[in-house]
Amino acid sequence: MKAKVILNPYSNRWIAKRRWPAAEAAFKSAGINFSLAVSEYRGQAVELARQAALEGYSPVIAAGGDGTIGDVVNGLALANGEESIGTLGVMPLGSANDLVYNLGLPLDLNEAAQVIAAGNTKPLDVCKAGERYFVNNSALGLEPYISKVHRKINWIKGPNSYLVAALKGIFCNPTWQAMVEWDDGHYEGPLTLVTVGNSPRTGGLFFMAPNADPYDGKLTAVLGYKKTAFSMLRVLPKTMSPEGAFIHTEGIQEIHATRIKIRLVTPCPAHCDGELFSKEIDSIEYSVLPGRLNVLVPEL
């Protein structure tokens, strides 16, 4: 095994940096021979992963949170192309660790290292939002609007900070006029949120695409519009249920497709795997690449 670890020390607001010695010890205890690259600024993990793949490292291990994983996947895709993106390992050092939860990977660092050392892989779908790749979820509207709010919250840590941000964002009640087209349907009208999921959970607490399956070759999207902040607030508790009760409420619909095109009258924020786009967008196309990424997972 010629492994490269891409460490994002900023993950979980610098807690990843403090936890790195424990992660390093876990790698060594599991007998993993690895080289380390440390991301020093936002987005650098993309280039570090690209370089690692071009130098023949496999697996490339994301040591951080969901944003770090997304960056590493983008780097692998840039190096290897879309037919076979590469092999990914995960050392969970983030705050929400949504993909880890969704794939049933261990949160314990020693257990995570043992999974990587065992070398058992499973082909995972990779999704695209325009030219960007993601493996957990992407969103327009309310969800990235909440992400912008979340960045300003420093007085609370962990998943509860996402809940506080959600409450603040909902009370602002942002709405956009949109046209959405997918394989066998379309929608035109107001939207509060668009979530496109490869997996069900995001933000540590919310099951925004509760029926998403990262192995089914499909995008699972939820389109939602509520006229008032109060009506959206009433939906919020239902989004925290894995059963997905909120998709059956008025103004919410779930779709499954291989392509989704979205056009907006006015620009809105967007994100992939928790990383905000550098600027607001007024159009985007989503697609899926079935089974193109090999992820190191526990043996069944």
C-alpha positions as CSV (number, residue, x, y, z in Angstrom):
1,M,0.0,0.0,0.0
2,K,1.4,3.4,-1.1
3,A,-1.0,5.7,0.7
4,K,-1.2,9.5,0.8
5,V,-3.0,11.2,3.7
6,I,-4.4,14.6,2.9
7,L,-4.9,16.4,6.3
8,N,-7.1,19.5,6.6
9,P,-6.1,20.9,10.0
10,Y,-8.9,23.4,9.9
11,S,-11.6,20.7,9.9
12,N,-14.0,21.0,12.8
13,R,-12.5,24.5,13.5
14,W,-8.9,23.3,14.1
15,I,-9.9,20.3,16.2
16,A,-8.6,18.1,13.4
17,K,-5.1,19.6,14.0
18,R,-5.3,18.7,17.6
19,R,-6.5,15.2,16.9
20,W,-3.9,14.5,14.2
21,P,-1.3,12.9,16.7
22,A,-4.0,10.3,17.6
23,A,-4.8,9.7,14.0
24,E,-1.2,9.3,13.1
25,A,-0.8,6.8,15.9
26,A,-3.8,4.9,14.6
27,F,-2.3,4.7,11.1
28,K,1.0,3.4,12.5
29,S,-0.7,0.9,14.8
30,A,-2.6,-0.5,11.8
31,G,0.7,-0.9,9.9
32,I,-0.2,1.7,7.2
33,N,2.8,3.1,5.3
34,F,1.8,6.6,4.4
35,S,3.0,10.0,3.2
36,L,1.4,13.1,4.6
37,A,0.4,16.3,2.9
38,V,-1.2,19.2,4.9
39,S,-3.7,21.6,3.3
40,E,-2.7,25.1,4.3
41,Y,-5.6,27.1,2.7
42,R,-9.2,26.5,1.6
43,G,-9.4,24.3,-1.5
44,Q,-5.7,23.2,-1.5
45,A,-6.7,19.6,-0.7
46,V,-7.9,19.4,-4.3
47,E,-4.4,20.1,-5.7
48,L,-2.8,17.9,-3.1
49,A,-5.0,14.9,-4.0
50,R,-4.5,15.5,-7.7
51,Q,-0.7,15.5,-7.2
52,A,-0.9,12.3,-5.1
53,A,-2.9,10.5,-7.7
54,L,-0.5,11.5,-10.5
55,E,2.4,10.3,-8.3
56,G,0.8,6.9,-8.1
57,Y,-0.5,7.0,-4.5
58,S,-3.4,4.7,-3.8
59,P,-5.4,5.0,-1.7
60,V,-5.6,8.7,-1.1
61,I,-7.0,9.3,2.4
62,A,-9.0,12.3,3.4
63,A,-8.2,13.3,7.0
64,G,-10.9,15.8,7.8
65,G,-14.6,16.4,7.3
66,D,-17.1,16.2,4.4
67,G,-15.5,19.3,2.7
68,T,-12.1,17.7,2.8
69,I,-13.5,14.4,1.3
70,G,-15.2,16.5,-1.4
71,D,-11.9,18.2,-2.2
72,V,-10.0,15.0,-2.3
73,V,-12.5,13.4,-4.7
74,N,-12.3,16.5,-7.0
75,G,-8.5,16.1,-7.0
76,L,-8.7,12.4,-7.8
77,A,-11.1,13.1,-10.7
78,L,-8.9,15.8,-12.1
79,A,-6.0,13.3,-12.1
80,N,-7.6,10.1,-13.2
81,G,-10.7,11.2,-15.2
82,E,-14.3,10.1,-14.7
83,E,-14.1,6.5,-15.8
84,S,-12.2,5.3,-12.8
85,I,-11.7,8.1,-10.3
86,G,-9.6,6.2,-7.8
87,T,-9.6,4.7,-4.3
88,L,-10.5,6.8,-1.3
89,G,-10.0,6.2,2.4
90,V,-11.5,8.4,5.2
91,M,-10.0,9.3,8.6
92,P,-12.9,11.1,10.2
93,L,-11.8,14.4,11.8
94,G,-14.7,16.7,10.9
95,S,-17.6,18.0,12.8
96,A,-20.6,16.4,11.1
97,N,-18.9,13.5,9.3
98,D,-22.0,12.9,7.3
99,L,-20.5,10.7,4.6
100,V,-18.9,8.5,7.3
101,Y,-22.4,8.1,8.9
102,N,-24.1,7.5,5.5
103,L,-21.6,4.8,4.5
104,G,-21.5,3.1,7.9
105,L,-17.8,3.9,8.4
106,P,-16.4,4.0,11.9
107,L,-15.9,7.3,13.7
108,D,-13.3,5.8,16.1
109,L,-9.8,6.7,14.7
110,N,-8.3,3.3,15.4
111,E,-11.2,1.5,13.8
112,A,-11.0,3.8,10.8
113,A,-7.4,3.0,10.3
114,Q,-8.1,-0.7,10.5
115,V,-10.7,-0.4,7.7
116,I,-8.2,1.4,5.5
117,A,-5.5,-1.2,6.3
118,A,-7.9,-4.1,5.4
119,G,-8.2,-2.7,1.8
120,N,-11.8,-3.7,1.2
121,T,-13.5,-1.4,-1.3
122,K,-17.0,-0.7,-2.6
123,P,-17.8,1.3,-5.8
124,L,-19.6,4.5,-4.9
125,D,-21.5,6.9,-7.1
126,V,-20.0,10.3,-7.7
127,C,-22.2,13.2,-8.6
128,K,-21.5,16.4,-10.5
129,A,-22.8,19.9,-10.0
130,G,-21.6,21.7,-13.1
131,E,-17.9,20.9,-13.2
132,R,-17.6,20.2,-9.5
133,Y,-17.8,16.6,-8.1
134,F,-19.5,15.6,-4.8
135,V,-20.1,12.4,-3.0
136,N,-22.6,13.3,-0.2
137,N,-24.8,16.2,-1.1
138,S,-25.2,19.5,-2.9
139,A,-27.8,22.2,-2.5
140,L,-29.1,25.6,-3.7
141,G,-31.1,28.1,-1.7
142,L,-31.9,27.7,1.9
143,E,-29.3,25.0,2.8
144,P,-26.2,26.9,1.6
145,Y,-27.8,30.1,2.9
146,I,-27.7,28.4,6.3
147,S,-24.1,27.4,5.6
148,K,-23.2,31.1,5.3
149,V,-24.9,31.8,8.6
150,H,-23.1,28.8,10.2
151,R,-19.7,30.2,9.3
152,K,-20.5,33.2,11.5
153,I,-21.4,31.1,14.6
154,N,-18.4,30.7,16.8
155,W,-20.0,30.4,20.3
156,I,-21.3,26.8,19.9
157,K,-19.5,23.7,18.5
158,G,-20.5,20.5,16.8
159,P,-23.8,19.5,15.2
160,N,-25.8,21.8,17.4
161,S,-24.2,24.8,15.7
162,Y,-25.9,23.6,12.5
163,L,-29.2,23.6,14.2
164,V,-28.8,27.2,15.5
165,A,-27.8,28.2,11.9
166,A,-30.8,26.5,10.5
167,L,-33.1,28.4,12.8
168,K,-31.5,31.7,11.9
169,G,-31.6,31.0,8.2
170,I,-35.3,29.9,8.2
171,F,-36.4,33.1,10.0
172,C,-34.8,35.1,7.1
173,N,-37.2,33.2,4.8
174,P,-35.3,33.4,1.5
175,T,-37.1,32.4,-1.7
176,W,-36.1,32.1,-5.4
177,Q,-38.1,31.8,-8.6
178,A,-36.9,28.7,-10.5
179,M,-37.3,26.3,-13.4
180,V,-36.3,22.7,-12.8
181,E,-36.1,20.0,-15.4
182,W,-35.2,16.3,-14.8
183,D,-35.4,13.0,-16.7
184,D,-39.2,12.7,-16.7
185,G,-40.6,15.9,-15.1
186,H,-40.3,19.6,-14.5
187,Y,-41.3,22.3,-12.1
188,E,-41.6,26.1,-12.5
189,G,-42.3,28.4,-9.6
190,P,-41.0,29.6,-6.3
191,L,-38.5,27.5,-4.3
192,T,-37.1,27.8,-0.8
193,L,-34.7,24.9,-1.1
194,V,-33.2,22.5,-3.6
195,T,-31.2,19.6,-2.1
196,V,-29.5,17.1,-4.3
197,G,-28.4,14.0,-2.4
198,N,-26.1,11.1,-3.1
199,S,-26.7,10.1,0.6
200,P,-29.4,10.9,3.1
201,R,-27.8,12.9,5.9
202,T,-26.2,16.3,5.9
203,G,-25.3,18.9,8.5
204,G,-24.9,16.2,11.2
205,L,-28.6,16.3,12.0
206,F,-30.7,16.6,8.8
207,F,-31.9,13.9,6.5
208,M,-32.5,16.3,3.5
209,A,-32.6,13.5,0.9
210,P,-33.9,10.7,3.1
211,N,-34.3,8.1,0.3
212,A,-30.9,8.8,-1.4
213,D,-28.8,5.7,-2.1
214,P,-25.1,6.3,-3.0
215,Y,-25.0,3.0,-4.9
216,D,-28.1,3.2,-7.1
217,G,-26.8,5.3,-10.0
218,K,-29.4,8.1,-9.3
219,L,-29.5,11.6,-7.9
220,T,-32.2,12.1,-5.3
221,A,-33.4,15.7,-5.1
222,V,-35.9,17.4,-2.8
223,L,-37.6,20.6,-4.0
224,G,-39.4,22.6,-1.4
225,Y,-41.3,25.9,-1.1
226,K,-43.0,27.3,2.0
227,K,-44.6,30.7,1.9
228,T,-43.7,31.7,5.4
229,A,-40.8,31.2,7.8
230,F,-43.3,29.7,10.3
231,S,-44.5,27.0,7.9
232,M,-40.8,26.1,7.1
233,L,-40.0,26.1,10.8
234,R,-42.8,23.5,11.3
235,V,-41.0,21.2,8.7
236,L,-37.6,21.5,10.4
237,P,-38.1,18.8,13.1
238,K,-39.3,16.4,10.4
239,T,-36.0,16.8,8.5
240,M,-34.2,15.3,11.5
241,S,-36.0,12.0,11.1
242,P,-34.2,9.2,9.1
243,E,-37.7,8.1,8.0
244,G,-38.1,11.3,5.9
245,A,-41.5,12.3,7.0
246,F,-41.0,15.9,5.8
247,I,-41.0,14.9,2.1
248,H,-44.7,14.1,2.4
249,T,-45.7,17.6,3.6
250,E,-47.4,20.1,1.3
251,G,-44.9,22.0,-0.9
252,I,-42.2,19.4,-0.7
253,Q,-41.4,16.8,-3.4
254,E,-38.7,14.2,-3.9
255,I,-37.4,13.2,-7.3
256,H,-35.0,10.5,-8.6
257,A,-33.1,11.2,-11.8
258,T,-29.8,10.9,-13.7
259,R,-29.8,14.6,-14.7
260,I,-31.3,17.7,-13.2
261,K,-31.2,21.2,-14.8
262,I,-32.0,24.3,-12.7
263,R,-32.4,27.9,-13.8
264,L,-33.1,30.8,-11.4
265,V,-34.4,34.3,-12.0
266,T,-32.0,35.7,-9.4
267,P,-28.8,34.1,-8.2
268,C,-28.6,32.2,-5.0
269,P,-25.8,30.5,-2.9
270,A,-24.8,26.9,-3.6
271,H,-22.6,24.3,-2.1
272,C,-21.1,20.8,-2.7
273,D,-20.3,18.6,0.3
274,G,-20.5,21.7,2.6
275,E,-18.1,23.8,0.6
276,L,-19.8,27.0,-0.6
277,F,-19.3,28.1,-4.2
278,S,-17.2,31.2,-4.5
279,K,-20.1,33.2,-5.9
280,E,-23.9,32.8,-6.2
281,I,-25.3,31.1,-9.3
282,D,-28.3,31.4,-11.5
283,S,-28.1,28.0,-13.3
284,I,-26.6,24.6,-12.9
285,E,-26.8,21.0,-14.2
286,Y,-26.5,18.0,-12.0
287,S,-25.5,14.5,-13.2
288,V,-24.3,11.2,-11.7
289,L,-21.3,8.9,-12.5
290,P,-22.4,5.4,-11.2
291,G,-19.9,3.5,-9.2
292,R,-16.8,5.4,-10.3
293,L,-15.1,5.8,-6.9
294,N,-13.7,2.9,-4.8
295,V,-14.2,3.7,-1.1
296,L,-12.5,1.7,1.6
297,V,-15.3,0.2,3.8
298,P,-15.6,-2.4,6.5
299,E,-15.9,-6.0,5.3
300,L,-19.4,-7.4,5.5
